[in-house]
Amino acid sequence: MGPDALRTAGLTEALRDHSLTVQDDDNLTLPDLSDITPKGPGFNTGWTRVIAHASESAQQTGTPIFLEGDHNLSLGSILGSARHAACKNRPLFVLWLDAHYDLHTPLASNSGNLNGTLLGYLTGRSYDFLRVETPVSQDNICIIGLRSVDAAERTALQKSAITYHDMRAIDEHGISRPLTTFLGKVRTVNWLRHVYLDVDFIDPMFAPGVGTTVPGGATLREAHLAMEVICDSELLSALALVKLNPFLDDRGATAQEITDLAASALGRRVFDRPTLHR
């Protein structure tokens, strides 16, 4: 229901308002996957195959926007970006806007939930059911917005080469400094950049429509600034809008905010929509 909520909120129209050519390829579906188990990890593998193929194909003709429910779907969309980058002989960078770290391996996770292992698979730390043939280099990942990291994740994070900024760093230095520093690094090479925007990056006061809310997140002003800086950099090759749950939303407010943020990443400015005084 998350992708449909974004369509209802006018995502396509918001992008077309800025003279962008938009093609909605509708929701993906699983083909016959009789060669894999339809439950558990096998089911994840099936979706990863389908989405990775769609991701790689879409990036040959434009800048795809992935409307993702469960964030494990990014296993496919980022894998597709990695394959596309490898075909172009260009490095892939990932900007990860999220309250969580998600670098667990199944053995390190207390819950065993695959939701906490997404970056673990994409960077090649985990490969029990999915081996990523083109893993994303840890040096090419920047996480901004962290505020929910368990002990095992903290240890792995500190030992990794991933750049990360928690909300204390944002409070002390603002969101533009770490973002522009990372974008400067990307600009020095022949880049491709996948932006992963998780709804829980934003404080639940503004975006309640997600099942993993963590207080103390980015404000709408900070989130829009981040999107505008991304747009100004002209370094966006793919955008994932992740984990919107309309059943937890407040009259569609979160869907509208995510739609507005996507529009900001692709050219809209906040002052384009003045408040009308009555």
N, C-alpha and C positions, 0 to 999 in steps of 0.2 A: 504493500500500500504506500510505502514511502515515495517511490518514483511517481505514482499517480498523484500524490499530494503536491509534489513539486510542479507537475504539469498543471494541476488545478490552480496553483498559486501564480501561474502565468510565466513560467521560466522561459518558454519559447518566445512569447511576446516581448518579454523584457529584453532579450538578446536581439530580437529583430528591430526593436526600437532604436538600436544603435547601428543600424544598417549592416548587421551581420547576417550572413546566409546560414539558416539553421535547418538541419534535417533531423527529424525525430525517427530513429530506427525502431521505436517501440520496445517492449520488453523482450529480453532474450528468453528462449525456452530450451530445455534439455532435449537433445535428440535421443535416439535409441542408444543406451549405454549398457547393453547386456553384458559387456565384458568386465564391468566393475560392479561392486556391491552397492545396492541402492540405498544403503543406510550407512551412517557413520562417516569415517574418512573417505570411503569410496564415493559417497555422494558429493563431498567437497571437491574431490578430484574431477568429477564430471563437470561441475560448474566452472572450475578453474580452467579446464580445457576450452569450454565454450566462450567464456569471457576473454581469455587470453587471445584467442583467434580474432574475436570481434575488435579487441583493443588494438592489436597489431594492424589489422586491416584499416580501421578508421584513421589511424595516424598517418597513413600514406596519402590521405586526401584532405585532412583538416585537423582541427584541435578538438578531440573528443571530450565530452563531459559525461562522466559515468554517474548515474543515479543509483546508488547502491544502498541496499537495506543493511543486512548483516555485514559488518566490515570485513569478514573473511572473503567477500567477493573481490576485494582488492588484491587478493592473491592472483586473480586472473588479470585484472586491469593493469597492475604494475608489472606483472610478468610479460604482458603484451608490450608494454612500454620498453621493457628491458630487451625484448627480442627485436623490436623496431630499432632501438638505439644500436644494438649489435650489428644489425644489417647495414646501418648507416656508418658503422665504424666510429660511433660517437659515444661518449660516456653518458650514463643516465644519472641524474640527481633527483632525489626525492625530498620534498619539503613536507614534513609530517606535522600537521596542526591538530593536536590531540591532548587530552588530559592524561592519557595512558601511554605506556612505553611499548608493550606488546612484543618484547624480545625473548620471551620464554621459549624453552623447548618443552615437549611433552613431559620429559623426565623432571624438569626443574619446576614445573607448574604444580602448585598445591591442589588446584581444582581439577587439573587435567582438561580444562576448557580450551578448545582450539582458538577461542577469541583472543587469548593472551599470547599467541605464538606467531602472529602474522609476520612481523619483521624477522622472527627467527627463521621462518622458511625462506623469505625473500632474500635474506643475506647469506643463506646456506648453512646456518647453524643447525637447523632441523631438516631432516629429509626422510623420515620414516614412511610417509605415504606420498610425499611430493618432493621430487628432486628438481630444483630450479637450475636449468642448464646455463642460465645467464644471471647468476646472483648479483644483486646490487651491492656495490662496495660500501662498507660501513663509512668510509671517508666521504662518501657522496650523499649522506643522509643527515638532515638537520631536523630535530624535533623541537617544536615550540609549544608551550602551554602546559607542560607536565605539572601534575599535582597529585597523582595517584600512582605510586610506585612501591611495590612490596620489596622486602629485603633481598630476595634472590635477584629480582630485576635491577635493583640498585647496584648490587655487586657486578652483575653482567654489564650494566651501563657504564660503570666507572672503568671497567677493563676494556671496553670497546673503543673503536675509533669514531663512533657516532658523535656528532655535535648536538648538544641538547641545552635547552634553556627552560627552567621551570618558571612558575609564576612569580617567584621572588625576584628573579632576574628581570622579568618584565616590569614589575613594580619599581625596581631600582633604576633601570636604564631605559624603559619604554620598549615598545615592540619593534620600532623601526630599526634600531641599532643592530640587534642580532640578525634581523631579516636582511638588511642591506649588506651586512658582512658576508652572509651566506651567498647572496645573489652576486656579490662581487667575485667570490670564488668561482661560481658557476660561469660567470662571464669570461673568465680568463682562459677557459677551454672551449672546445667546440661542443657546446652543451645540448642536452635535451633535459627538460625538467617536468616531472610529474608532481602535481600538488594534491595532497590528500587532506581534505577538510572534514574532520569528524565533528558532528553536531556538539559533542561534549567539550570541544575546545572552548566554546562560548559558555559563559556563566548561565546556569539554569534559570536565573531570574529573567533572562532575555530569551532563552531557547529551552523551554521545558520538554520539548518533544523528543526525548531520547531516554532509553532505559538505563543509561550508565551515567547519570548526572553526578557531577562533583562540584560542590560550591567553590567559589573563588576563581572562576575562569575569566576569560577575556571579555571585556565589555563590547558592546556593538561598535563603539567608536574605534576600539583597538582592532576589532576584526575587519572593519571596513578599511582602516588604514593599511592593514596587512594586504588586503586584496588590491587596493589601489597601488601600493608599492610593487606588488607582483605584476600588475598590468603595466606600470611605467617601465619596468625592466625589460618588457618584451621577451621574457624568457619562459613563457608558459607553453608547454607542449601537450599537456593533458591535465584535466581537473576531475577529481572524484568528490562527490558530495555524499557523505556516508552516515548511515545509522539513523536517519529520520524515522521516527515512529509516530504516525499521525494519531494513534489511539491515546498517546500520552500528551499530545499537543493541546494548547489552549486556543480553540477557535482558529486553528490554522496559522497562529502567530509564528511558530518556528519555521514552517514551510515558507512563509513569506520572507522571513529573515534570511534563510539560506538562498532563496531565489535572488534577493537583493545583493547578497554577498557574491554570488556567481556573476551577476551583472557588473558589480564593481571590478571583479577580476578581469572582465572582458571589455571594460571601457566606461561604464557609468560612473559618475561622480555623485557624491551624496548631495551636493548643492543643486543637482539636476531636479530634485524633488522637494521644493520648499514647502514648509508648513503653511497652510492657508489660515489666516486669521479672520475670524468671523465676528 
